[in-house]
């Protein structure tokens, strides 16, 4: 979204901006040292923005995150359903990887999510589910009653996915009663919203285009697919989940033969947008094949789209001078962007790396990768002698090419390193000609993006969401929806 990050440039914010993490001399550090140091800074950066204990959270309610450390221009001391869900998902992955200290915050987020679902707002209320599409709230969990781009229908799907990720962990520990009481009622409401409203227009994740969005459609499909399995495990039903094939069918409409057109309408833009890469990494399934239907990171469509997106930024940013085809570059939202001057974003640059790390994981798991006519230009940028065909893991060419892809991915992390200040703080953007940070400092989503990109680089991946079992398109695509039923969720003590 125009992420509602926050640039707290006033005295109050300025007193709290400094990160408690150790100083970092990014430009002098090798990449490995930078990654190791910045990961700790990024995790602390996320925690600083969460109530009730984060030192930048400004009294936010428990489990509520401010979008960024900025009260004016842009005003980001609010909480966005989408940003927080994506951030909590990154924390859940850190928790699943062994950081048990994060569990209390995850539980606070779940409890507060139940309360947030009941807040009547300008999108509606819980009686018919419409209020679940409200994009942002005050940090004390009250309605934001000013004009805004609403509804934004990606939030409920992303929140449901985050809650199910933690719920599946509890189920694995035999705690079904806790999941049924504390998690399922919230998830059930969010899934019902997706099933009922997926075919209605809403604003995209940048809060600019009112229509249909590739990112929104992709995460809605994922939520319903995993929702069906989650409900079955709990002995519940999910009527909304039956429309997942129709959403998958609609997802194909965004592909134009050479790239993903991320929004319809395009509002006069090309439609090439990092929205598509963010969708690919947030619907990444480590157990999936390189299928084009769900645009898995290793699929021919996703790789062709990656090239199209990155190449678009090479000539428009001054800091990309010399970063020619095949070299990592600074990445923004879309080339026509004018927000804050139209700059590269940390989360966009990190997403470009993360997709490639995801693809490498999938190829290694499958034991081979395939170069098609569609994906050939992507591979040829990195290795001139590539031809179409199958490259098994046992072949010398497999190592040569995957090493080149890994170096390319690392190059995007190196771009982030180059424009990260010595204290390791990550703002929303960095200026297109100078690389100096711009827009909201301490953007929660920027820090979360660093965590997920580095986790994938290290081979730490999320559990499968079952994409391979959900690849059958209906014989005829249609606008089928399911009327939802909604009820107040009341989680008990954890």
C-alpha positions as CSV (number, residue, x, y, z in Angstrom):
1,X,0.0,0.0,0.0
2,X,1.1,3.5,0.1
3,X,2.1,1.6,3.1
4,X,1.0,3.7,5.7
5,X,4.5,3.9,7.1
6,X,5.3,6.7,9.4
7,X,7.9,9.3,9.3
8,X,8.1,10.5,12.8
9,X,10.1,13.6,12.1
10,X,8.9,15.6,15.1
11,X,10.6,15.8,18.4
12,X,8.6,13.0,20.0
13,X,9.4,10.6,17.3
14,X,12.9,11.7,17.0
15,X,13.6,10.8,20.6
16,X,12.6,7.3,20.0
17,X,13.9,6.5,16.6
18,X,17.3,5.1,17.4
19,X,17.6,1.4,17.2
20,X,19.0,-0.3,20.2
21,X,20.8,-2.8,18.0
22,X,24.5,-2.5,17.5
23,X,25.9,-0.1,15.0
24,X,26.4,-1.4,11.5
25,X,28.9,-0.2,8.9
26,X,27.1,-1.7,5.9
27,X,29.3,-0.5,3.1
28,X,32.4,-1.9,4.7
29,X,30.9,-5.2,5.8
30,X,30.9,-8.3,3.6
31,X,27.5,-9.6,2.7
32,X,27.5,-12.4,5.3
33,X,28.4,-10.1,8.1
34,X,25.8,-7.6,7.0
35,X,23.1,-10.2,6.9
36,X,24.0,-11.6,10.4
37,X,24.0,-8.2,12.0
38,X,21.0,-6.8,10.1
39,X,18.8,-9.8,10.9
40,X,19.0,-9.0,14.6
41,X,18.3,-5.3,13.9
42,X,15.4,-6.2,11.7
43,X,13.8,-8.5,14.3
44,X,14.2,-5.8,17.0
45,X,12.9,-3.3,14.5
46,X,9.7,-5.3,14.2
47,X,9.3,-5.7,18.0
48,X,9.9,-2.0,18.6
49,X,6.7,-1.3,16.6
50,X,4.4,-3.7,18.5
51,X,2.3,-2.8,21.5
52,X,2.3,-3.0,24.4
53,X,6.1,-3.1,25.0
54,X,7.7,-1.8,21.8
55,X,9.7,1.3,22.4
56,X,8.3,3.0,19.2
57,X,4.7,1.7,19.6
58,X,3.3,4.8,21.2
59,X,0.9,2.9,23.5
60,X,-0.5,0.6,20.8
61,X,-2.7,-2.2,22.2
62,X,-1.2,-5.6,22.8
63,X,-0.5,-7.4,19.5
64,X,-1.0,-4.2,17.5
65,X,1.8,-2.9,15.2
66,X,2.2,0.6,14.0
67,X,3.0,0.6,10.3
68,X,6.1,2.8,10.7
69,X,7.8,5.4,12.8
70,X,6.2,8.5,11.3
71,X,3.4,10.7,12.5
72,X,3.3,13.1,9.5
73,X,4.2,13.0,5.8
74,X,3.3,10.1,5.7
75,X,1.2,9.5,8.8
76,X,1.9,5.8,9.6
77,X,1.0,5.6,13.3
78,X,-2.0,3.4,12.5
79,X,-2.3,-0.3,12.2
80,X,-3.0,-2.0,8.8
81,X,-4.6,-5.4,8.7
82,X,-2.5,-6.4,5.7
83,X,0.9,-5.2,7.0
84,X,0.4,-6.6,10.4
85,X,-0.7,-10.0,9.1
86,X,2.3,-10.2,6.8
87,X,4.6,-9.2,9.7
88,X,3.1,-11.6,12.2
89,X,3.5,-14.4,9.6
90,X,7.2,-13.6,9.5
91,X,7.3,-13.8,13.3
92,X,5.5,-17.1,13.2
93,X,8.1,-18.5,10.9
94,X,10.8,-17.2,13.3
95,X,8.9,-18.9,16.1
96,X,8.6,-22.2,14.2
97,X,12.3,-22.0,13.6
98,X,13.0,-21.9,17.3
99,X,12.5,-18.4,18.7
100,X,10.0,-19.3,21.5
101,X,10.2,-15.8,22.9
102,X,7.8,-14.6,20.2
103,X,4.9,-16.8,21.1
104,X,3.3,-14.4,23.6
105,X,3.2,-11.6,21.0
106,X,1.7,-14.0,18.5
107,X,-1.0,-14.9,21.0
108,X,-1.6,-11.2,21.8
109,X,-2.1,-10.5,18.0
110,X,-4.7,-13.3,17.8
111,X,-6.6,-12.1,20.8
112,X,-6.7,-8.5,19.5
113,X,-7.7,-9.7,16.1
114,X,-10.9,-11.1,17.6
115,X,-11.6,-7.6,19.1
116,X,-10.8,-5.9,15.8
117,X,-13.3,-8.0,13.9
118,X,-16.1,-6.5,16.0
119,X,-15.2,-2.9,15.5
120,X,-17.9,-1.2,13.3
121,X,-16.2,1.0,10.7
122,X,-16.8,2.8,7.4
123,X,-16.5,-0.4,5.5
124,X,-19.3,-2.0,7.6
125,X,-19.5,-4.3,10.6
126,X,-19.4,-8.0,11.5
127,X,-23.1,-8.7,11.0
128,X,-22.6,-9.3,7.2
129,X,-18.8,-9.4,7.4
130,X,-18.3,-6.2,5.4
131,X,-16.4,-4.5,8.2
132,X,-13.6,-7.1,7.9
133,X,-12.5,-5.4,4.7
134,X,-11.5,-2.2,6.6
135,X,-7.9,-1.6,5.9
136,X,-6.6,0.4,8.9
137,X,-7.5,1.2,12.5
138,X,-6.3,3.4,15.3
139,X,-3.7,1.7,17.4
140,X,-6.1,1.5,20.3
141,X,-8.3,-0.8,18.2
142,X,-11.0,1.8,17.4
143,X,-12.3,2.7,13.9
144,X,-10.4,5.1,11.7
145,X,-13.3,7.3,10.5
146,X,-11.8,9.4,7.8
147,X,-11.8,9.1,4.0
148,X,-9.6,6.2,2.7
149,X,-9.4,3.6,0.0
150,X,-11.8,1.0,1.3
151,X,-12.4,-1.8,1.4
152,X,-9.1,-3.6,1.0
153,X,-10.0,-7.3,0.7
154,X,-6.6,-8.9,1.1
155,X,-6.5,-8.3,4.9
156,X,-8.9,-11.1,6.0
157,X,-7.2,-13.7,3.8
158,X,-3.7,-12.8,5.1
159,X,-4.8,-12.7,8.7
160,X,-6.5,-16.1,8.3
161,X,-3.3,-17.6,6.8
162,X,-1.2,-16.2,9.7
163,X,-3.6,-17.6,12.4
164,X,-3.7,-21.0,10.6
165,X,0.1,-21.2,10.5
166,X,0.2,-20.8,14.3
167,X,-2.9,-23.0,14.7
168,X,-1.3,-25.9,12.8
169,X,1.7,-25.6,15.1
170,X,-0.7,-26.1,18.1
171,X,-2.5,-28.9,16.4
172,X,0.9,-30.6,16.0
173,X,1.3,-30.4,19.8
174,X,-2.1,-32.0,20.4
175,X,-3.8,-28.7,21.4
176,X,-6.9,-28.9,19.3
177,X,-9.2,-27.5,22.0
178,X,-7.2,-24.3,22.2
179,X,-7.3,-24.0,18.4
180,X,-11.0,-24.6,18.3
181,X,-11.7,-22.0,20.9
182,X,-9.1,-19.3,20.3
183,X,-8.3,-19.5,16.6
184,X,-11.0,-21.1,14.5
185,X,-13.8,-18.5,15.3
186,X,-11.6,-15.7,14.0
187,X,-10.4,-17.7,10.9
188,X,-14.0,-18.7,10.2
189,X,-15.1,-15.1,9.9
190,X,-12.2,-14.2,7.7
191,X,-12.7,-17.2,5.4
192,X,-16.4,-16.4,5.2
193,X,-15.5,-12.8,4.1
194,X,-13.3,-14.1,1.3
195,X,-15.9,-16.5,0.1
196,X,-18.6,-13.8,0.0
197,X,-16.7,-10.8,-1.2
198,X,-13.8,-12.1,-3.4
199,X,-15.6,-11.1,-6.6
200,X,-16.3,-7.5,-5.6
201,X,-14.0,-4.6,-6.3
202,X,-11.6,-3.3,-3.7
203,X,-8.4,-1.3,-3.4
204,X,-5.0,-3.0,-4.0
205,X,-2.2,-3.3,-1.6
206,X,-0.9,0.1,-2.6
207,X,-4.3,1.6,-1.8
208,X,-4.5,3.3,-5.3
209,X,-6.4,1.1,-7.7
210,X,-10.0,0.2,-7.0
211,X,-10.7,-3.0,-9.0
212,X,-9.2,-6.5,-8.8
213,X,-5.6,-7.2,-7.8
214,X,-3.3,-10.1,-8.5
215,X,-1.9,-10.0,-5.0
216,X,-5.3,-10.0,-3.4
217,X,-6.7,-12.8,-5.6
218,X,-3.6,-15.0,-5.0
219,X,-3.6,-14.7,-1.2
220,X,-7.4,-15.2,-1.1
221,X,-7.0,-18.5,-3.1
222,X,-4.3,-19.7,-0.8
223,X,-6.3,-18.9,2.4
224,X,-9.3,-20.9,1.1
225,X,-7.2,-23.9,0.1
226,X,-5.5,-24.1,3.5
227,X,-8.7,-23.2,5.2
228,X,-10.5,-26.3,3.9
229,X,-7.7,-28.5,5.3
230,X,-7.7,-26.6,8.6
231,X,-11.4,-26.9,9.0
232,X,-11.4,-30.6,8.2
233,X,-8.8,-31.2,10.8
234,X,-10.9,-29.4,13.4
235,X,-14.1,-31.2,12.4
236,X,-15.5,-28.0,11.1
237,X,-17.0,-27.1,7.7
238,X,-15.9,-24.3,5.4
239,X,-18.6,-23.4,2.9
240,X,-16.5,-20.4,1.7
241,X,-13.7,-22.7,0.8
242,X,-15.7,-24.3,-2.1
243,X,-15.1,-21.2,-4.3
244,X,-11.3,-21.6,-4.3
245,X,-11.3,-23.1,-7.8
246,X,-13.2,-20.1,-9.1
247,X,-10.7,-17.7,-7.6
248,X,-7.8,-19.7,-9.1
249,X,-9.6,-19.4,-12.4
250,X,-9.8,-15.6,-12.0
251,X,-6.1,-15.6,-11.1
252,X,-5.2,-16.6,-14.6
253,X,-6.8,-13.5,-16.0
254,X,-3.8,-11.4,-14.8
255,X,-1.4,-13.1,-17.2
256,X,-1.0,-11.4,-20.6
257,X,1.3,-13.9,-22.2
258,X,4.6,-12.3,-21.2
259,X,4.0,-10.8,-17.8
260,X,1.5,-10.4,-15.0
261,X,-0.7,-7.3,-15.2
262,X,-1.2,-6.8,-11.5
263,X,-4.3,-4.6,-11.4
264,X,-7.5,-4.4,-13.4
265,X,-8.1,-1.6,-14.3
266,X,-4.5,-0.5,-14.7
267,X,-5.3,3.2,-14.1
268,X,-3.3,4.1,-17.2
269,X,-0.2,2.3,-16.1
270,X,1.6,-0.6,-17.7
271,X,0.4,-2.9,-14.9
272,X,3.9,-4.3,-14.3
273,X,4.1,-4.1,-10.5
274,X,6.0,-5.7,-7.6
275,X,2.5,-6.7,-6.4
276,X,3.1,-9.8,-8.6
277,X,6.4,-10.8,-6.9
278,X,4.9,-10.2,-3.4
279,X,2.1,-12.5,-4.4
280,X,4.5,-15.2,-5.6
281,X,6.5,-15.2,-2.4
282,X,3.5,-15.1,-0.2
283,X,1.9,-18.0,-1.9
284,X,5.2,-19.9,-2.1
285,X,4.7,-23.6,-1.3
286,X,8.0,-25.4,-0.7
287,X,6.3,-28.7,-1.7
288,X,4.9,-27.4,-5.0
289,X,6.1,-28.1,-8.5
290,X,7.0,-25.1,-10.7
291,X,3.4,-24.7,-11.8
292,X,2.2,-21.7,-13.6
293,X,-1.4,-21.8,-12.3
294,X,-0.4,-20.6,-8.8
295,X,2.6,-18.7,-10.2
296,X,5.0,-20.5,-7.9
297,X,8.4,-18.7,-7.6
298,X,10.2,-21.2,-9.8
299,X,7.5,-21.3,-12.6
300,X,8.3,-20.1,-16.0
301,X,5.6,-17.3,-15.7
302,X,7.0,-16.1,-12.4
303,X,10.6,-16.0,-13.7
304,X,9.6,-14.2,-16.9
305,X,7.6,-11.7,-14.9
306,X,10.6,-11.2,-12.5
307,X,12.8,-10.2,-15.4
308,X,10.2,-7.9,-16.9
309,X,9.7,-6.1,-13.5
310,X,13.4,-5.7,-12.7
311,X,14.4,-4.5,-16.2
312,X,11.8,-1.7,-15.9
313,X,13.7,-0.1,-13.1
314,X,17.2,-0.2,-14.5
315,X,17.0,3.0,-16.5
316,X,14.7,5.2,-14.4
317,X,16.7,5.3,-11.1
318,X,20.0,7.1,-11.0
319,X,21.3,4.7,-8.4
320,X,20.8,1.8,-11.0
321,X,23.4,3.3,-13.4
322,X,25.7,0.5,-14.3
323,X,23.3,-2.2,-13.0
324,X,22.7,-3.6,-16.5
325,X,20.7,-6.6,-17.5
326,X,21.6,-9.6,-15.4
327,X,22.8,-7.5,-12.4
328,X,20.7,-6.9,-9.3
329,X,19.1,-3.5,-9.1
330,X,17.1,-1.2,-6.8
331,X,13.4,-2.1,-7.1
332,X,10.3,0.0,-6.6
333,X,6.6,-0.6,-6.7
334,X,6.0,0.2,-10.4
335,X,7.8,2.4,-12.9
336,X,5.2,5.1,-13.0
337,X,5.1,5.6,-9.2
338,X,5.1,9.2,-8.0
339,X,4.5,8.6,-4.2
340,X,7.2,10.5,-2.3
341,X,8.9,11.1,-5.6
342,X,8.7,7.5,-6.9
343,X,11.6,5.7,-5.3
344,X,12.9,2.1,-4.7
345,X,11.4,0.4,-1.7
346,X,13.4,-1.9,0.7
347,X,10.5,-4.5,0.7
348,X,10.4,-4.5,-3.1
349,X,14.1,-5.0,-3.5
350,X,14.0,-7.8,-0.8
351,X,11.1,-9.4,-2.5
352,X,13.0,-9.7,-5.8
353,X,15.7,-11.7,-3.9
354,X,13.2,-13.8,-1.9
355,X,11.5,-15.1,-5.1
356,X,14.8,-16.4,-6.4
357,X,15.7,-18.0,-3.1
358,X,12.3,-19.7,-3.1
359,X,12.9,-20.9,-6.7
360,X,16.3,-22.3,-5.7
361,X,14.7,-24.3,-2.8
362,X,12.1,-25.7,-5.1
363,X,14.6,-26.8,-7.8
364,X,16.8,-28.4,-5.2
365,X,13.9,-30.3,-3.7
366,X,12.7,-31.4,-7.1
367,X,16.2,-32.4,-8.3
368,X,16.0,-30.5,-11.5
369,X,14.8,-27.3,-13.2
370,X,13.3,-26.8,-16.6
371,X,14.1,-23.9,-19.0
372,X,11.2,-23.1,-21.3
373,X,11.0,-20.7,-24.2
374,X,9.2,-18.3,-21.8
375,X,11.8,-18.5,-19.0
376,X,14.8,-18.6,-21.3
377,X,15.5,-14.8,-21.4
378,X,15.6,-14.8,-17.5
379,X,18.2,-17.6,-17.5
380,X,20.2,-16.1,-20.4
381,X,20.7,-12.9,-18.5
382,X,22.7,-14.9,-16.0
383,X,24.3,-17.6,-18.1
384,X,24.7,-17.0,-21.9
385,X,25.0,-20.7,-22.8
386,X,21.6,-21.8,-21.4
387,X,19.2,-23.5,-23.7
388,X,15.7,-24.8,-23.3
389,X,15.5,-28.2,-21.7
390,X,15.7,-30.0,-18.4
391,X,18.7,-29.6,-16.1
392,X,19.0,-32.4,-13.5
393,X,20.8,-31.7,-10.3
394,X,23.5,-34.2,-11.2
395,X,24.6,-32.2,-14.2
396,X,27.4,-29.7,-14.1
397,X,25.2,-27.1,-15.8
398,X,22.7,-27.3,-12.9
399,X,25.4,-26.1,-10.4
400,X,26.7,-23.4,-12.8
401,X,23.2,-22.0,-13.4
402,X,21.9,-22.2,-9.9
403,X,25.1,-20.6,-8.6
404,X,24.4,-17.7,-11.0
405,X,20.8,-17.4,-9.8
406,X,22.0,-17.5,-6.1
407,X,24.5,-14.8,-6.8
408,X,21.8,-12.7,-8.6
409,X,19.6,-13.1,-5.5
410,X,22.4,-12.1,-3.2
411,X,22.9,-9.0,-5.4
412,X,19.5,-7.6,-4.4
413,X,20.5,-8.1,-0.7
414,X,23.8,-6.2,-1.5
415,X,21.7,-3.4,-3.0
416,X,19.8,-3.2,0.3
417,X,23.1,-3.3,2.2
418,X,24.5,-0.4,0.1
419,X,21.6,1.9,1.0
420,X,21.2,0.9,4.7
421,X,22.6,3.4,7.2
422,X,25.2,2.4,9.8
423,X,22.5,1.9,12.5
424,X,20.7,-0.7,10.3
425,X,17.4,1.1,10.3
426,X,15.1,0.4,7.3
427,X,12.7,3.1,6.2
428,X,10.0,2.6,3.5
429,X,12.1,3.9,0.6
430,X,15.5,5.1,-0.5
431,X,15.9,8.0,-2.8
432,X,16.1,7.1,-6.5
433,X,19.2,9.2,-7.3
434,X,21.1,9.4,-4.1
435,X,20.1,6.2,-2.1
436,X,19.4,8.3,1.0
437,X,16.5,7.0,3.0
438,X,13.1,8.6,2.4
439,X,9.5,8.3,3.6
440,X,8.7,6.6,6.9
441,X,11.6,5.4,9.0
442,X,11.5,2.1,10.8
443,X,8.9,0.6,8.5
444,X,7.5,-2.6,10.0
445,X,7.0,-4.3,6.7
446,X,10.6,-3.4,5.6
447,X,12.0,-5.2,8.6
448,X,9.7,-8.2,8.2
449,X,10.7,-8.5,4.5
450,X,14.4,-8.7,5.5
451,X,13.6,-11.5,8.0
452,X,11.7,-13.6,5.4
453,X,14.2,-13.0,2.6
454,X,17.1,-14.1,4.8
455,X,15.2,-17.1,6.1
456,X,14.6,-18.3,2.6
457,X,18.3,-17.7,1.8
458,X,19.1,-19.9,4.7
459,X,16.8,-22.7,3.5
460,X,14.1,-22.0,6.2
461,X,10.8,-22.2,4.5
462,X,7.1,-22.2,5.6
463,X,5.1,-25.4,5.7
464,X,3.3,-26.5,2.6
465,X,-0.2,-25.0,2.1
466,X,-1.4,-27.7,-0.2
467,X,-1.2,-25.9,-3.5
468,X,-0.5,-29.1,-5.5
469,X,-3.9,-30.4,-4.5
470,X,-5.7,-27.4,-5.7
471,X,-4.6,-27.0,-9.3
472,X,-7.8,-28.1,-11.1
473,X,-9.6,-25.3,-12.9
474,X,-13.3,-25.5,-13.2
475,X,-14.7,-26.3,-16.7
476,X,-16.2,-22.8,-16.7
477,X,-15.0,-19.8,-14.7
478,X,-17.7,-17.9,-13.0
479,X,-18.4,-15.4,-10.2
480,X,-19.6,-17.9,-7.7
481,X,-19.7,-16.7,-4.1
482,X,-21.0,-18.1,-0.8
483,X,-23.1,-16.1,1.6
484,X,-21.1,-15.9,4.8
485,X,-22.1,-16.4,8.4
486,X,-20.3,-14.4,11.1
487,X,-20.1,-14.5,14.9
488,X,-18.1,-12.7,17.5
489,X,-15.0,-14.6,18.5
490,X,-14.1,-14.6,22.2
491,X,-10.7,-16.2,22.7
492,X,-10.0,-17.4,26.3
493,X,-6.8,-17.1,28.2
494,X,-3.8,-18.7,26.5
